[in-house]
Structure formats: structure tokens, C-alpha cells
């Protein structure tokens, strides 16, 4: 039957107490880890200095002041010197005479985990025998000398054995150090937890995976190290591994919002006994965001395939209905008939608007993250939304924990927040109220954009189905696609949407990845290809504002002649340019020559245009019109790709 950790500790302490030599072990922080009873008795130490956690410096000061190291003029200097020697600990063996005349040997060895172990041996009797042997050597017989010679030979053999053991120890220490270095370089937390649920090993990477947790966790219980929330999420899988079955779990760390994958492998010894569990934890946040975005893209593609044919037929049907109603209106004899015809026409036109919205939700949509100052973004959003709100409804913005520009798909996020603001307005109704837009950083991983109102809140049904396409609580006034569009923006970014009631109204939170903008792009020589003089002038000014040098062309042939200029770093071309060849043809011709310049296209063509779609598979495409921030973000991303 395997011993528990407390029982094993008591058994180990009892064994140490039976050893006649004094033993002490201090950790890397100069705190006593363990000692035996002879250590206390040899130096007559009070209990405070032989209790685990006792400070090495305080123990040395006690011994110095008591005279253990002879007459000392400066106690503080001696104590400090001993502490510095301990921090730079090296293996040693010394013999020293104590104030009471007895002689002890002191042998110390460093430990791979930090700290050291020291063995103290009273060799007074041996020293007396050596003195007696030297003073009476003339009286010794040849037999005694023979015995001394054999003893010397035995000692030499013992020394050789010790040397071999030391070499083996050195090799093991090197292997252990290399293994620790490798594990600490890995972008994962690797650890071992014993059957008592305490960490026996850690590569000190827990804080890299969960920034709010400590790095030094050896000796801590697993629930202390991970925190109550994280441990509750992994506990069933950890228990399964403790029962001997491997397990894997992926969960969201509440403190930071990071997605973590933990793998649990039982540690089964050669005898079949379970010694604990090996744990490897990795940060899967970016992978999870990419998976969510890819899943949403696939859903959109499937929705587009399912709706495109139906939408085409429905559009034809609406066209026929509107034509027939126009004919009926010309022959309508009564006001009642004309009212019915007008209502039918209104419903048909609303169906056409609905088709446009379906196309915007299910059709292909491109993400355009640009470097964005959130304070300016929220200010612009407030200016845009304010005219649509009643005078008795106030609109506030709050920014929490976001510093510096971030990469944000401003078009999609702006549309989503405007939709949420208008929903909040409708929820408040004709009463006075308040709408608050807040941007809050969640660790260094997520950005929460919340719209909170003082309206009537969400019903239970709305909380369950608000994200479903065509679900609406506005009756004939609503399309049911607003929140579905908000959900789409979040999922395309790799985030999510959360709906909740606050007690004083409702709150909708759009969570998107928090990615700081890196616009540090070195000055480049840019070949600008644009056949519209006004646009070319505007883009040239943006490029020079960003510190780039610019040469210009209006056609693919002209640009290709300039492409051989030395030091050309970037080609920025419109898709539709003067001449028979397009900007796409130009970039492909440069690729065929293995031209080293980075290549970016710009266009005002819609995303559904076949030429644009084929170009977007290979090159970055900048949608016109664009701002200098959008241009800077695109060039920086391309230059550092």
C-alpha cells in the first residue's frame, strides 16, 4: 500500500534523526527545508532555528554572536559574507575546530533545484588518534605500519569510487539541467503532481499560460496553483488521470479570457503503482480564434450556397408581384382596393430590402482590420449615433484598460455597435434613459465592446434566440437580421456575443481579439500605379505622410518599365488601370520574374466581383476609399509578412 505524503515525510524524518551526523538542507531562498536532531544538538540551536522555513542568515547571526566562529570584530560583516557565499554555493569540504576544542568536518553539495545540503561530522576522536599516531610513530611495530598501508590503500580505492560517483553525479546533473532548459524553453507549462495533489515539478511556465497565476508552484496543491475557477473546470479530467486514464480538456481561463488546453497523463511506475500525473498546458487562444473565424466563414459560404438560388427566384417573384400590383392599381375602383394594393406593394418592396440584408449576411465578407485609436473611434461613433436618439436619451462612452492603437475591423464593428445602439433606443422607448458604450480590455487577449441601456431588458425567449436569423421582438417593424449581423461580425473576428440583463436594463457585449497595432514600418520606395490623377495625388500624399518615397505610373507597361529601379520595396496598384492589362496582370508578371518587392492592390470593385475575388486569393486588397491609417496598416502587415 502506497504511503501518503505526510506519512512518507514522518518516516524520512525519523530516518534522518537516527543518523549520527548532523544534516541540514536549505533551499534557493536560504530557508531551512529539513534538518535532523543531531544538527540541533551539535550546535545547541533553539527550536526557532531548526523549524522548516528558518532563515539561514538569522541562524548564522545566532552562531556568530554565541562565538561559534571565534572572536569576531564585525558581526554584520561576517554574517553578510556567509550569506553571499551561500547564494553562490559551491561544493566544499573543510575541517574546523569549535570553541569547545572539538573538531568537525563540514561537507556541502549544491542541489540541482537550487539550495544545498550540508553534512557535519564530529571527527575529534579521529584527530586525537592521528595526533597519537604521529607522537608514538617510533614505537609502532611493522605490523601496525602494514595495517596503516592497507588502510591507506583502502582509502585510495574508496577515493576512486567516490570520484566515479561524483562523475556520475555530474553527468546526471548536466542531463537534468539540459532537460530543465529544454522544458523551460517550450511554449507550454509542463508539470508533475503527486498523489497528494501537490506539484513535485514545474518548468515555471504557468504564468506564461495563465498570467494571473504564480510561476513558483512546487509544493503547492493544484487548486492553490490554478485557482478555484480553473481547477473546477479541469478537476474531472485530473481525477480521471489520477485513476489511471489519460485525459484532455480545453477551457477558458476566467481571469484572462485565454483558451487553454490541458493534457493529463498518469505517471505509472515500473511496479504498476500510480505516482501522480504529468500535466502539459498550452495557450490555444489564437488557434481557437482562428477556428471560430474559419467555422463562421464556412457557415457563411454554406448559407450563401443555400440562399443564392432561392433569393434569385424570390427576387423574380417579387418583380412579378410588383408588376401585377401596378396593373391592378390602374384598374382599382375603390379606395379600399387601392389601400390593399398599396399595402401589398409595400410588403413586396420590404421583401426586396430583406433580400439585400440576407445577401449582406450570407454573402462573402472581407475583414479589414486597421490601426484604430479607440478613443477617437468611440467619439466618432457617438457623433454618428446621437442624431438618431431622442433628446431625452443620453449616450455615454467609457474606455477601460486600452492603451495605444489596436487592430480593428472598424467598418464591421461600427455597423454592429450602431445596430446595438438603435436596439437600445427602441428598448428605452419614449421614456428618459441612458445608453453607455464601453470598451474594456480583458487581460491582453480580448476587447469587450458593450452597449448597456436602461430599457426593459431581454425576455427569457430573447436571451435564448436573439442571435437566430429572422428572430425579432419588433413585429412587422423588425427584420430579425440585426443581431445576427452583430453575431456574424464577432464570429468572423474569432470572438463572440454575450447578452445579459443588468437589473436596470440590458447589455450586449461584442468580444473581439485584442491585437495591438504595429505600424512601425521602415521607409520604402513605393511604385504607385493609378490612372486617376486626383486619386493618385491623394494616395501619393498619404504615402509621403507615412515617410515613404513614391514613384508613379498610370499603366501596367509603364509600371513594369519602372519596376527595375534599384531599391524598389513595394508596388501599390489599382486593379483597373489604363491599357489592356489590369493591376492583377502587372503583379502576376512581376511574380513571374521573382521580383522581390511586396505587392498590394487597391480597388473600388465590390467584394463579389470575379476579378477582385481572384486577386484576393493571392494579394492583399485595399478597399477604396481608405484612410491613411488603413493604408499604413495594410503596408505594415504586408511588409512584415
N, C-alpha and C positions, 0 to 999 in steps of 0.2 A: 504494500500500500504506500503510495507516494506521500511524503511528508509535506505539510503546509509550510509556507514561508516562515511564519513565526516559530514553528517547531524546529525547522532547519536552522534558524538563527540561534535559538537557545542551545541546540546541540553543538553548533560551531563554537559558541562562546564557552561552553563547558570544556570542549576540547582544548581551546586556546589557554584556558586557565590552568590546565594540567601540565602545560609546557613550562619547564623551569626557566627558560629565557624570557626576558621582557620583550613584548611586541607592541608596536603602535603603527597605525595606518592613518595618514592624513590625506584629504582629497585635494583637488586642484585649487580650492578656495581657502586652503590652510585651516580646514576644520577637521576635528578628530572624527574618523569614521568608525574605528573599532580599536580596542586595546585589550590586553588581558590583565589578570590580577597581579602577576609579578611586575608589570610596568608600574602599577600604583605603589606596590610595596617597595620596589627598588629605590624609587625617588621620593617615597613618603608624600604622595600627592593627595590633596583633598579631593572629595568626590566631584567637585565642580570641574576639575581638570581631567577627569577620566570618564566623563559623560559624553556620548556622541554629540558632536556639534561644538565641543570646546575649542576655543581659539588657540592656535599654535603660538601666536605672539604673546598672549596673556600667560600661557604655560611657561614659556621661556623667561618672561619677566619674573615670574614667581621663583623659578630656579636660580636665576642670576642674583636676585635680591637675597635669597637664602644662602648664597655662597657656593652653589654647585660648581661654578666655573672659577673659583678663587676670588682674589681681591680684584674688584672692578672699579675703575675710577668713574667711568661714564656708563651708567646702566642703559640709558636710552640708545646710545651708540651701539652697544653690544647687541641689544635686542633687535635693532634695525638691521644690523649686519647679518644676524642669524635668519631674519625674515627674508632678506634679499637672497641669501644662499638657498633658502628653501624654495623660493619661486624659480630659481634657476637650478633646480635639483639635478645632481649627477650622482651616479653610483660611487660609493666610497667605503673604505674600511679604515678605522682609526682605533687606537688604544689610548685611554687617558686615565689618569689617577684622580680619584674623587677626594674631596676634603677629608673624608674619614680614613684615608690611606688605602682604600681598596681600589683595585684596578678593574675597569670594564672595557670590553671591546664594543664598538658601535659599527654596525654594518647596515648601509642603506642602499635601497634599489628603487629607481623610479618605476611607476606603473604606466602601462600603455594608455589608460583612460585619463591620466593626469593624477598628480599626487605621488605619494611614495610610501614604502613600508620600511621600517627600521627594526632591527633586532639588537637587543642589548644583552651581553653575556658577562657575568662576573667571572673574571679569569685570575682573581687574586691568588688562588691556590696554585694555578699553573705557573704564575710568575714567581711564587715562592720556591717551587720546585726547580725552576730554571736557575734561580739565584744559588740555591743549594748545590745544584749540579755544577755550576761554574766554580764555586768555592772549594768543592771537595773533588774536583775532577782528577787530582793527582792520586786520590785514594781509590778511585774506581777500578774495578778489575777489567780485564779484557772482555769478559762475558757481558758486562754492562755496556761496554762500548759496542759490542756486537749487536746487542739489543737496540742500542741507540741508532746504529747504522740501519738495521732492519726497519725501525720506526721511521727513520728518515726516508727510506725507500718507499715505504707505505704512504708516507705523506706526499712524496713526489707523484706516486700513482694517483693518489686522491686529487692532487692538484691538476693532473692531466684530465681526470674525469670531470672535475669542476669546470675546466677550460672548455671541454667538449659540450658540457651542459650550457655554459654561457653562450657558446657559439649557436647552439640550437635555439636558445632563448632569443639571441639577437636576430636570427633568421625569422623566428616566429613573430617577433616584434615588428620587423620590416614588412612581413606579409600582412600583419594586422593593420599597420599604418597605411600600406598601399590600398588594402580593401576599404578602410575608412575614407581615404582620399577619394577613391572612385565613387563610393556611395554618396559622399557629400557633394560631389560634382553633378550627380544625377538630378534632373528637374522633377524629383519626386521625393516624398517622405517615406523612408524605409525604417521599420522599427520591429522590435520583438517585445511581446507582452507575455509574462509568465502566467502560470495557472492561478496565481494570486491576483491577477488583473493589474499588475504593475509593470511599467516599462523596464526592461532589463537592457535594452539597446535602442538608440535612436541616432540617425545621421544628422540631427539638428536642423532638419528642413521643414519641420511642421509649420513654423511661422511663415515660410515662403508659400505654402499651400493655403494656410488659414492665417492671415496676418494678425488677427487679434489674439492668437494663441502663443504660448511661450515656446522657446527653442530647447531649453534645457529641461527635459521631461523625464530623464532616467530616474526611477524611484517613485514617480507619481503614478497614481491609479489612472486608468484610461479615461474615466469620466471626469477626473480633475483636469487632465491634459486637454481633452477635446471640448469640454464644456457640456452642460446638461443637454442643450438642444441638439448638438451634433451627435452626442453619444446615444440619445434616444433614437435617432434615425438609423444608426449603424448597429445598434445593440442586437437585434435578432440575427444579423449576419455574423457578428462577432461570437455570439453564443453558439451558432451553428458550427463555426470553426473550432471553438473550444470542445465541441462534441466530436470533432474529428473529420468534418466535412468542409471542403473549401467553399468559399462564397464570395460574391462580388456585389457591390451596391453602388449606385450613383445618386447623390443627393445635393441639395442646395444648402450651402452654409449660410445661416441666417444673418450673422454679423456682417458679412462682406458681400453676400449675394453670389459668391463664386460657386460654380458647379464642380463637385469633387467626386472622383471615382476611387473607391477603396476596395482592395483585393485582400482577402483573408486566407492564409494558408496554414493549416495545422502543422506544428513542429512535433513530429513523432520521432522519438529516439530509436536506436538500433534494437532496444529491448521491447519496442512497441508501446512504451509509455509516452503519454502526451506531456510535452514540456512547455507548452504555451502556443502562441500564434504569431506568425510573421504577418506584418501588415505593410502594404505598399499603397500610398495615396498619391494621386496625381490631379493637377488642376485641369479640368476639362472645359473650362468656361468658353474659350474661343471655339473649341470644337462643337460644343453644344449650340452656341450662337450660329455657327455655320450650318449645323444640321437643321436647326429651326428655319433658317432662311431658305435652305435648299428644299425642305419639305413644303414650305409655303409656295415656293416657285413652282414646284411640281403640281401642287393643288391648283394654282392659278392656270397652269398650262392645261390641266385636265378640264378645269371649268371652262376655259376658252374653247377647247375642242367640243365640249358638250353644248355650249350655248351659241357658238358661232352659227351653226346651221339653223337652229331654232330662231335666233334673233333675225337672221336674214328672211326667213319665211314670215315671221311675225311682222317685220317691217313692211313686207309686201302686203300682208293682210291689212295693216293699219292704213296703208296708202289707198287700198281699195275701199275701206270703210269711210275714210275721209272724202274720197271722190263721190261715193254714193250719197253721203250726207249732204254734200254740197248740192247735188241734184235735187234731193228731197227738199232742201231749204228753199229752192227756187219755186217749188210747187206747193209749199206748205200753205194751207188755207186758214189756219187758226193760230193765235198767239201761243196756245198750249203746245201745239205741234212744233212751232219754231223754238220754244224753250227746250223741248225734249231733244230736238236736233242739235241745238247749241250745246246742251249738256253732253250729248254723245260725242260731238266734235272735241269738246274739252277733254273728255276721258281718253279719246284716241291720241290727242296731242300729248297728254300726260304719259300715255304709253310710250310715245316716241322719246320723251325725256328719260323715262325709265330705262329704255334700251341703251341710251347713251351712258347712263350710270352703270348699267351691267357691263358694258364694254370697258369702262374705266376700271372696274373692279376685277374682271376676269381676264382682260387683255394683258399683253406684255407690258410690264412697267420696269423702268430702269431706276436704280438708286444712284443719286448724285450727291454723296457726302462732300461738303466743303468746309473749310475752316470758318468757324462761326463764333462770334462773341455773343454769349448767351444773354448778357445784359442788354445789348443792342437788339438782339432777336426778340426778346420779350417786350422791349419797348415798342418795336415796330408792330408786333402782334397786337399790343394794346391799342395803338393808334388805329390799326386796321379794323379791330372789332368794336371799338367804342361807338361808332355811329349806328351800329345795328342794335344797340341796347337801349332800353327805356331810360329816361332821365333818373328814375328812382332806383336804378340798379347800378352799383359801383363795381368797377373792375380793378383788381389789385394784382401786382406781380411780386413774387418773392424768389430770391436766389440764395441757395444754401450750399456751401462747400464746393463750388465750382470755380476754379481759378484758371485764367488763360483761355485761349480759344480751343474749341473742340471740333471734331469732325462730325457733321450733322447733315442729314438729307433735309435741308431747310424747306424745300417745296412740299414734300410729303408730310413732314412734321407740322408745318404751318397749316396745311389743309386739315390735318387730323385735329389739331387744337382748336381751330376755328369751328369745326363741326361740334366739338365738345362744348365750346362756349355757347353756341346757339342752342344746343340741347339744354344747357344750364339755364339760359334765358327763358326758354319755354317752360322749364320746370318751376321757375320762380313765379311766372305769370305776371299779373298786374300788381302784385304786392311789392313793396320796397325790399330790396335784397342785395346780396353781395356775391360776386364771383371772384375767386382767387386762383391765379395761375402760379404754380410754384415749380421750380427746377431744383432738384436735390440730388447730390452725388451720394451713391450707395457704395461706400468703400472706394476702390479705384477701378470698379468693374462696370457699374451701371449708372445710368442717369434716369431718375424718375421725374416725369413731367406730369403734374397733377392739375386737374381742374376741379375745384371744390365750390359748391353753391349752397345757398340757404333755402333751397326749394323743398319739395315734399319727399325727396328721396326715391330710391328704387323700390319697386314692389318685388316680392319674392320671385314672381314669374320673370320680371325683367332681369333680375340678377342671374337667373339661370339661362335665359335665352336672348339676352340683348345683343350678343355677338352673332346670332344666327342671321343669315341673309333674309331680308324681307320682313323680319320681326319689327313691329312698331307699336308704340302705345299712343300714337297721334291720329289713329283712324285714317281717314282718306287723305289727311294732310301730310302723312309721312310715307316715305318710300321703303323704309326698313333697311336701307343700304348705308346709312351714315356711320353707325358704329362698326359695321362690317368693314368699311373702308379704313377706319381707325385701327381695327384689329389687323388688317392687311398691312398697313404701314409698319406696325410693330413687329409682326412676324417676318416681314421682308428684311427687317434690320437684325433679326435674331433675338428679338425681345418678346414682350407680352403686354396684355392689357388687363388691369385689375379694376373691378367695380366694387364699391362698398358704400354703405350708409354711415354717416358720421354722427348721427344724433341730431344734427341741426340741418341736415340736407344730404346731398350725395357727393361722391368723389369718384372720378375716373382717372386712373393713372396709366400713362403710357410709358413703359420701361424700355429703353433702348441702350445699346452698349455705349459706355463712356470711353471715348478714344481721344486723347489729347492731340491737337493738330500739330504736326511737324512741318512747318513751312520754311525751314532753313534750307533753301535751295541755292547752290552756288550760282553766280552769274554765268549765263550761257550765251552763245551765239545762236540766235533763232532765225530760221528761214520761215518767214510768214508768207503764205500763199493764199491770196484773197483777191477776187476780181472787182469787188465793190469798193470804190475809193473811200467812201465815208466809213464803212466798216473796217477797212484796212487801217485807216488813220486811227480809229478808236482803239483797235486791238494793239497797234504799234505803241500808242501812248501807255496802255496798260502794261505792256512788256517792259518798256523803258522805266516805268514807275517801279517795277519789281527788280530793276537793276540789270536787265538783260540787254544785250546788243542785238539789233534787228537788221536783217536784210529782207527785201521784199520781192515778190513775184506775183504775176496775175494768171499764169497758166502752168500746166504740168511741164511743157517743154522748156519754158523759161526757168522754172524751179530746178529742173534736172540739170541744166547748164550751170546753175549756181551751187549745186549740191557738192561739187568738188572743191569748194573753197576750204582751206585748212582751218581746223578748229570748230567746224560746224557741229553743234551739240544736239540741236532739236529742230524738227520740222513740224510746223503747225499749219495745217492746210484745211481749207473749206472743202466739203465733198463736191459741191457743184461749182466748178471754176471755168474760166474761159477756155475754149478749144474743145477738141473732140474727146480728150481724156479727162477723167474725173480725178479728184484728190485721192480716191482709193487706188486708182491706176498708178498715180505717182508714187504712193508709199509702197505699193507692191513692186514697182520697178526698182526702187531703192533697196528693198529687201532682197530682191534677186541679185543685186550687186554686193550684198552683205555690207551695206552702208551702216556705219556704227551709230549714227545719230538716233536719238529717241524720236518716236513718231506719234503725233496726236492729230485727230480730225475734229473739226467743228462743223455744225450744221444747224439749220432751222427745219430740216425734214422731220416729220413725225416719227415716233418710235416704230410704227408699223410699216414704214417704207421699206421695201425689199432691199434697196441699195444700202440703206443705213443698217439694216439688220445684218447683212452680210459683212459689212465693215466692222460692226461692233463685236463680231466673233474674234477679230484679230487685234483691233486697235482701240485705244481709249477714244471716246466720242464726247465732245463738249457741246451741250445743247445751247443754241443761241436763243435769246440773248443771255449773256452771262456777266457776272461781276468780276472785278479784279481779284476778289477772294476766291471765287470759283476757279478762275484761271490759274491762280497761284497754287491752289490745292491740287489741281489736275497735273500741272507741270511737275510739282514736287513729287507726287505719287509716281509719275512715270519715270522721273529721273532717278528715283531711289529703288525702283522695282528690280 
